[in-house]
C-alpha cells in the first residue's frame, strides 16, 4: 500500500511509504524535544528486544557471534530450545518485566529479534501474546528453521493473539556450498527455511477469516537477504526461489509483503569500514535486483515488491560513483543523533544498550536494566549521558556506529524539525498520514 499520494509533494523526503515509519509525528513530546535539539529528552516508541543470545545457526557475519561465544552459548542443536538463564535467553519473568517497563515508558511496538534466533526461545509465543494484551504490536525477525521443522509453529505465531505486523525471514543462500558457508549448518537445513516460508503463507491463508472477524490487518511476510562476495552468486536463485513460493502459495496479501536486499555490514572489528565490498559485488547486486534486474522481475511477476537497501539505488542511478562513497557521505552528514532514543534496545538479561549494533554486547555500551529500573530511570541516568556524549564526540562515526544506522532517516527528520524546516501544518499532515498505519518504527 503506497501512502505517498496522500501528502504534499514537498514533504516526500520527510516521509516513508513503509507502514509505521511515520509514527514519530504522533508524539508531541518527541517533536518538542527535537525542536529544542534535546537528545536526552527523546523517549522510546519502539522496543527492539533480543530476548535470546543462543542460536540454531552459526553465521560468520553475525554481529552477535562474538558475544554468544563469550557467554559460552554455542550453537543449539536442531530441534532444541535455549536455556532460560538470563544469559543465553531471558527467563519469562525477565521478559514480562521488560515488556511492562517498555509499555509504561511509552513504547507501542516491539521488534522481536535476537543476538540469536527468537523461535528457539520457548516463551516466545506466550510473550507475543502478553505484549499484545498490554497494547503493543509486534514484529518478528527469524531465520525460519523452526517454522520448517514444526508444522504448527507458523499457525501459532501468525494467530491474531500474537499481534504481529510482519514476520521477516532471512534467506541468504540456496546452494549447498553457500548454505554451509553462510549459515554454518548442513545444506539440507535450507529446505527447512523454504518449508517455513510455505507454512507462513499457508497459515496466513487459513487465518484470514479470523483476521476479518476481529477487524485486524493480516500480517505481512517479508524476506531479508544480506549479500557479500560469499553469497552474491546465489542472489538470483534466492529471488527466483522466493518468487516461485509466493506465486504458488500466497492467496492473501499483506500490506508489506516484500523482499529486502542489502549489502552485509561486518561487525566485530574495532571500527566499522566503508570498504567492506568490492565494486564488482555491488554491481552484481544491482544487475540482479536493480530496475531491470532478473531477480526484481521474477519477484514483481509474483506480486512481491523488492526494496534494495542501504544506498544501492543511488549507485544504480549514478548519483554517487561507488557504494563506499555512499557510506562515506553518510558518515560525513552525522553529528548528534537526535533520533537514537526512539529505539529502546534491550538484551536477554534486561540490560539497555545505546544502539542496535551494541545490543547483547558487554557492559561497555549498557546504561541500565529494566529488571529493576523504569525506562525513565535508565534514560535519565548519568551512564547514558556519558555514552551519548562519547558517541556525539565521535559524531556517531565508525568508532561508534555502523554506517547503515537504523536512525539515519529519522535523524535527518529530527534535524529538519530542530531547524524549523517543517511547519506545524507540515507535521500535522504527516501525523494524519501516520494514523492510517500502525505504531512500529521500521527504519
C-alpha positions in Angstrom: 0.0 0.0 0.0 1.5 3.3 -1.1 0.9 6.1 1.4 2.8 8.8 -0.6 -0.1 10.2 -2.7 -1.9 11.3 0.4 0.6 14.0 1.3 2.0 17.2 -0.2 4.9 16.5 -2.7 7.3 18.9 -0.9 7.2 16.6 2.1 8.2 13.5 0.2 11.8 13.5 1.6 10.4 13.5 5.2 8.1 10.6 5.0 8.3 6.9 4.3 5.9 4.7 2.4 6.6 1.9 4.9 3.9 1.3 7.4 4.6 2.6 10.9 7.7 4.6 9.9 6.0 8.0 10.2 4.6 7.3 13.7 7.1 9.8 15.2 4.7 12.5 14.1 2.1 11.3 16.6 4.3 12.1 19.6 4.2 15.7 20.5 6.8 15.2 23.3 9.3 13.9 20.7 8.6 16.8 18.3 9.1 19.2 21.2 12.4 17.6 22.2 13.6 17.7 18.5 12.6 21.3 18.2 14.7 22.1 21.3 17.5 19.9 19.9 17.4 18.0 23.2 18.8 14.5 22.5 18.4 13.4 26.1 14.7 14.1 26.2 13.7 11.9 23.4 11.8 8.9 24.7 11.3 5.5 23.0 8.5 4.4 20.7 9.8 1.0 19.7 11.3 -1.7 21.8 14.0 -3.6 19.9 14.1 -6.7 22.1 16.6 -9.5 21.8 15.4 -12.0 24.5 17.9 -14.6 23.3 21.6 -14.9 22.5 21.6 -18.6 21.6 21.1 -19.6 18.0 20.4 -22.7 15.8 22.9 -21.4 13.2 26.4 -20.1 13.2 26.7 -17.4 10.6 30.2 -15.9 10.1 28.7 -12.5 9.6 26.5 -12.4 12.7 27.0 -9.2 14.7 26.4 -11.2 17.9 28.6 -14.2 17.3 31.4 -12.9 19.5 29.0 -12.1 22.4 27.5 -15.6 22.0 30.8 -17.4 22.2 32.0 -15.2 25.1 28.8 -16.2 27.0 29.6 -19.8 26.4 26.4 -20.2 24.2 27.3 -22.4 21.4 25.1 -23.4 18.5 21.8 -25.0 19.8 21.2 -28.5 18.3 18.4 -28.8 15.7 15.0 -29.0 17.5 16.4 -27.9 20.8 15.4 -24.8 22.8 17.7 -22.3 24.6 18.5 -22.4 28.3 16.5 -19.6 30.0 19.1 -18.3 32.4 19.1 -14.5 31.5 22.4 -15.1 29.7 21.7 -17.4 26.8 18.0 -16.4 26.9 15.6 -14.4 29.1 13.5 -16.1 31.7 9.8 -15.5 31.3 9.9 -13.3 34.4 12.6 -11.0 32.9 10.8 -10.8 29.6 7.5 -9.9 31.2 9.2 -7.2 33.3 10.9 -5.8 30.2 7.6 -5.6 28.3 5.8 -4.0 31.3 8.6 -1.4 31.6 8.6 -0.7 27.9 4.8 -0.1 27.8 4.9 2.1 30.9 7.7 4.0 29.2 5.6 4.8 26.1 6.6 2.0 23.8 3.8 0.7 21.5 5.7 -1.5 19.1 8.1 -4.4 19.7 10.7 -5.7 17.2 11.5 -9.3 18.4 15.0 -10.0 17.2 17.9 -11.8 18.7 21.6 -12.0 19.3 20.4 -15.5 18.3 17.1 -17.0 17.0 13.9 -16.0 18.7 11.9 -19.1 17.7 14.2 -21.4 19.8 13.2 -19.3 22.9 10.4 -21.4 24.4 8.4 -18.4 25.9 8.2 -16.5 22.6 4.5 -17.3 21.7 3.4 -16.5 25.3 5.3 -13.3 25.3 4.0 -12.2 22.0 0.5 -12.7 23.4 1.4 -10.8 26.6 2.8 -7.9 24.6 -0.4 -7.8 22.6 -2.5 -7.8 25.7 -0.6 -4.8 27.1 -1.5 -2.9 23.9 1.6 -3.2 21.8 2.1 -4.5 18.3 4.8 -7.0 17.4 7.2 -7.9 14.5 9.4 -10.9 14.4 12.8 -11.5 12.8 13.7 -15.1 12.2 15.8 -17.5 10.2 12.8 -19.7 9.7 14.3 -23.1 10.6 11.8 -23.8 13.4 8.9 -22.8 11.1 10.0 -25.5 8.7 10.7 -28.1 11.4 7.5 -27.6 13.5 4.4 -27.9 11.3 2.2 -26.0 13.7 4.5 -23.1 14.6 3.6 -20.8 11.7 -0.1 -21.0 12.6 0.6 -20.2 16.2 3.0 -17.3 15.5 0.6 -15.7 12.9 -2.6 -16.1 15.0 -4.2 -12.8 15.9 -3.3 -13.3 19.6 0.4 -12.8 18.6 -0.3 -9.2 17.4 2.2 -9.4 14.5 2.5 -6.7 12.0 5.1 -8.7 10.0 7.4 -11.7 10.1 10.7 -11.1 8.4 12.6 -14.2 7.4 16.3 -14.2 6.4 17.0 -16.2 3.3 20.6 -15.7 2.3 21.6 -18.8 0.4 20.1 -21.6 -1.7 23.0 -23.7 -3.0 24.6 -26.3 -0.6 28.1 -24.8 -0.5 26.9 -21.3 0.2 24.4 -22.6 2.8 27.2 -24.3 4.7 29.5 -21.3 4.4 26.9 -18.6 5.4 24.7 -20.3 8.0 27.3 -22.8 9.4 24.7 -25.6 9.1 24.2 -28.6 6.9 22.9 -27.8 3.5 19.6 -29.7 4.0 18.7 -27.0 6.6 17.9 -24.5 3.8 14.9 -26.8 2.9 13.5 -26.1 6.4 13.7 -22.3 5.6 11.8 -22.7 2.4 9.3 -25.1 4.0 8.9 -22.4 6.8 8.1 -19.8 4.2 5.5 -22.0 2.6 3.9 -22.7 6.0 3.8 -19.0 6.8 1.9 -18.3 3.6 -0.4 -21.2 4.1 -1.1 -20.3 7.7 -2.0 -16.7 6.8 -4.4 -18.1 4.1 -6.2 -20.2 6.7 -6.2 -17.4 9.3 -7.8 -14.8 7.1 -11.4 -15.3 8.3 -10.2 -14.9 11.9 -8.4 -11.6 11.0 -11.6 -10.4 9.2 -13.8 -11.3 12.2 -11.5 -9.3 14.5 -11.1 -6.4 12.0 -7.4 -6.8 12.0 -4.8 -6.3 9.2 -3.2 -9.6 8.2 0.5 -9.7 8.9 3.0 -9.1 6.1 5.5 -11.7 5.3 8.9 -10.4 4.3 12.2 -11.7 3.2 15.5 -10.2 4.2 18.6 -11.0 2.1 22.1 -9.8 3.1 24.8 -10.1 0.5 28.6 -10.2 0.3 31.1 -11.9 -2.0 30.4 -15.2 -0.4 26.8 -15.5 -1.5 26.3 -12.9 -4.3 26.3 -15.8 -6.7 23.1 -17.1 -5.1 21.2 -13.9 -5.3 19.3 -14.6 -8.5 18.5 -18.1 -7.2 17.2 -16.6 -4.0 14.9 -14.1 -5.8 13.6 -16.7 -8.2 13.0 -19.3 -5.4 11.2 -16.8 -3.2 9.1 -15.6 -6.1 8.1 -19.1 -7.0 7.0 -19.9 -3.5 4.9 -16.7 -3.2 3.4 -17.2 -6.6 2.3 -20.8 -5.8 1.2 -20.5 -2.1 0.1 -16.9 -1.5 -3.6 -16.4 -1.5 -3.7 -13.5 0.9 -1.5 -10.4 0.5 -0.1 -8.3 3.4 0.4 -4.6 3.2 4.1 -5.0 3.0 5.0 -8.4 1.6 8.4 -7.7 0.2 12.0 -8.8 -0.3 14.7 -6.5 1.2 18.1 -6.9 -0.3 21.2 -5.2 1.1 24.9 -5.5 1.4 26.2 -7.1 4.6 27.7 -5.0 7.3 30.7 -6.6 9.0 30.7 -6.3 12.8 33.1 -7.4 15.5 36.0 -5.1 14.4 37.5 -2.2 16.4 35.8 0.2 14.0 33.4 -0.1 11.1 34.6 0.2 7.5 33.1 1.8 4.4 35.0 -0.6 2.1 33.6 -4.0 3.0 32.5 -4.7 -0.5 34.3 -4.7 -3.9 32.7 -2.7 -6.6 32.1 -5.9 -8.6 29.9 -7.3 -5.8 27.8 -4.2 -5.6 27.3 -4.2 -9.4 26.3 -7.9 -9.3 23.6 -7.0 -6.7 22.4 -4.2 -8.9 22.4 -6.4 -12.0 20.1 -8.9 -10.3 17.9 -6.6 -8.2 18.2 -3.2 -9.9 15.5 -1.6 -12.1 16.0 -4.0 -15.0 17.3 -7.0 -12.9 16.0 -10.5 -13.5 15.6 -11.0 -9.7 13.4 -8.0 -9.5 11.3 -9.0 -12.5 10.8 -12.5 -11.0 9.6 -11.1 -7.7 7.4 -8.5 -9.5 5.8 -11.2 -11.6 4.9 -12.9 -8.2 3.5 -9.7 -6.9 6.3 -9.1 -4.4 7.9 -5.7 -4.0 11.7 -5.6 -3.9 13.5 -3.0 -1.7 17.1 -2.5 -2.5 18.5 -1.1 0.7 21.4 0.9 2.2 22.1 3.3 -0.7 22.2 0.9 -3.6 19.6 2.8 -5.6 21.9 5.9 -5.5 24.7 3.8 -7.0 22.4 2.4 -9.7 21.1 5.9 -10.6 24.7 7.2 -10.9 24.2 9.7 -8.2 27.4 8.5 -6.5 30.3 6.7 -8.1 30.6 3.8 -5.6 28.8 2.2 -2.7 31.8 3.2 -0.5 31.1 6.8 -1.4 27.5 6.4 -0.2 28.7 5.2 3.2 31.4 7.9 3.4 28.7 10.5 2.7 26.5 9.0 5.3 29.2 9.3 8.0 30.1 12.9 6.8 26.5 14.0 7.5 26.4 12.8 11.1 26.8 14.9 14.2 24.4 14.4 17.1 21.8 11.6 16.7 18.5 13.2 17.9 16.6 10.1 17.0 18.6 7.5 18.9 16.3 7.5 21.9 13.3 6.3 19.8 14.5 2.8 20.0 14.7 1.1 23.3 17.4 -1.6 22.8 17.3 -4.5 25.3 19.2 -7.7 25.6 18.4 -11.1 27.2 19.2 -10.1 30.8 17.1 -6.8 30.6 20.1 -4.6 30.0 19.5 -1.5 27.9 22.1 -0.6 25.2 23.0 2.5 23.3 22.1 1.3 19.8 21.3 -1.7 17.7 24.8 -2.7 16.9 25.8 -2.9 20.6 22.8 -5.0 21.7 23.9 -8.1 23.6 27.4 -6.8 24.0 29.3 -6.4 27.2 28.7 -3.7 29.8 30.7 -1.1 27.8 27.6 0.0 25.9 24.8 -0.6 28.5 23.3 2.0 30.8 20.7 0.4 33.0 18.5 -2.7 33.4 14.7 -2.9 33.1 14.5 -5.7 35.6 14.8 -3.2 38.4 14.6 0.2 36.7 12.0 2.1 34.7 12.6 3.4 31.2 12.6 6.9 32.7 15.3 6.0 35.2 17.6 4.4 32.7 17.1 7.2 30.1 17.9 9.8 32.8 20.9 8.0 34.1 24.4 9.6 34.2 25.7 6.5 32.4 23.5 7.1 29.4 24.6 10.7 29.3 28.2 9.6 29.3 27.6 7.2 26.4 25.7 9.8 24.4 28.5 12.3 25.0 31.0 9.8 23.8 29.0 8.9 20.7 28.4 12.6 19.9 32.1 13.5 20.2 32.8 10.8 17.7 29.9 12.0 15.5 28.4 8.5 15.5 31.2 7.6 13.2 32.9 4.2 12.6 34.3 4.0 16.1 30.8 4.0 17.5 28.1 3.1 14.9 27.7 1.2 11.7 27.4 3.2 8.5 23.9 1.8 7.8 22.3 3.1 11.0 18.6 2.4 11.7 18.1 6.0 12.7 19.7 7.7 9.6 16.4 8.8 8.1 14.9 9.7 11.4 18.0 11.8 12.3 17.5 13.8 9.1 13.9 14.4 10.0 14.8 15.4 13.6 17.3 17.8 12.3 14.7 19.3 9.9 12.3 19.7 12.8 15.0 21.3 15.0 15.9 23.8 12.2 12.2 24.6 11.7 12.2 23.3 8.1 8.9 21.6 8.8 6.0 23.8 9.7 3.2 22.9 12.2 1.0 22.3 9.2 3.6 20.0 7.6 3.9 18.0 10.8 0.1 17.7 11.1 -0.1 16.4 7.5 2.4 13.7 8.4 0.6 12.9 11.6 -2.7 12.4 9.9 -1.0 10.2 7.3 0.6 8.1 10.1 -2.7 7.5 11.8 -3.8 5.2 9.0 -0.9 2.9 9.9 0.4 1.1 13.0 2.9 2.5 15.5 6.0 0.5 14.9 9.0 2.4 13.6 10.6 0.2 11.0 13.6 2.3 9.8 
